[in-house]
Every structure is written in C-alpha cells, then in structure tokens.
C-alpha cells in the first residue's frame, strides 16, 4: 500500500513539474540564434557543415540588414562573414541582452560599427 501511494505521489510530482519541460523557446532571441552565427564564423574558417540552417539564417539576417542601407553604411568591401563577426562580438559584449530580439541587436551592432555620416 505504501509503495502504491509513493508511486502516485511521484507521478503527480512529475505531472505538476512538466510545465518547464514544455516551455517554448524564443526562436527570435539572440540567445537562440547566436549558435548559428558562431557556427557560420567557424565554418568559414574550417569548412565545417554544422547547423547549415541556423548558419544561413544568421548570415541572411545580417546580410539583409547590411543590404538595406538604413542607418548602416558598411564599406562595399565588407563581407558577410566580417559583418557576422561584428554582430557576434557586439552581442557577446552584452550578455545581459541575450534574451532580446536578435534582429534588433544585429542592427544596433551594424549601426555602431558602420554608422552613416549625414
């Protein structure tokens, strides 16, 4: 009988605690996307093919923000890899902001590195 009650208590504890297991990941946060950015940088150095979707997403966002030219005036010679390095360094220097939107932080990083002179 005691073993039966202990089993029920254990099952109830697992069920009540499972909310954390199903917590949704914020896929737009810098914390989620930075792995792909780091993999993109390391793959351009070592020809690794780890996480190609995450790498492509990071590089695409950074290249798109650079391409728009809205507040970002990078020299034409800047490569996507260099721009991603700038973004990674900027975000790594601000670990308290990893929960923020990656696109917003990447835009800040590019603006800080290559502001337009009006």
MOKA-V358836 format. One record per run of one state. SS is the DSSP state (H for helix, E for strand, - for the rest). FROM is the first residue (numbers start at 1). LEN is the number of residues. If there is no record, write none. Layout:
# MOKA-V358836
ss = [SS/SS]
from = [FROM/FROM]
len = [LEN/LEN]
This chain:
# MOKA-V358836
ss = [-/H/-/H/-/E/H/-/H/-/E/-/H/-/H/-/E/H/-/E/-]
from = [1/2/18/20/23/29/30/47/52/69/72/73/80/93/95/98/101/102/114/115/116]
len = [1/16/2/3/6/1/17/5/17/3/1/7/13/2/3/3/1/12/1/1/3]
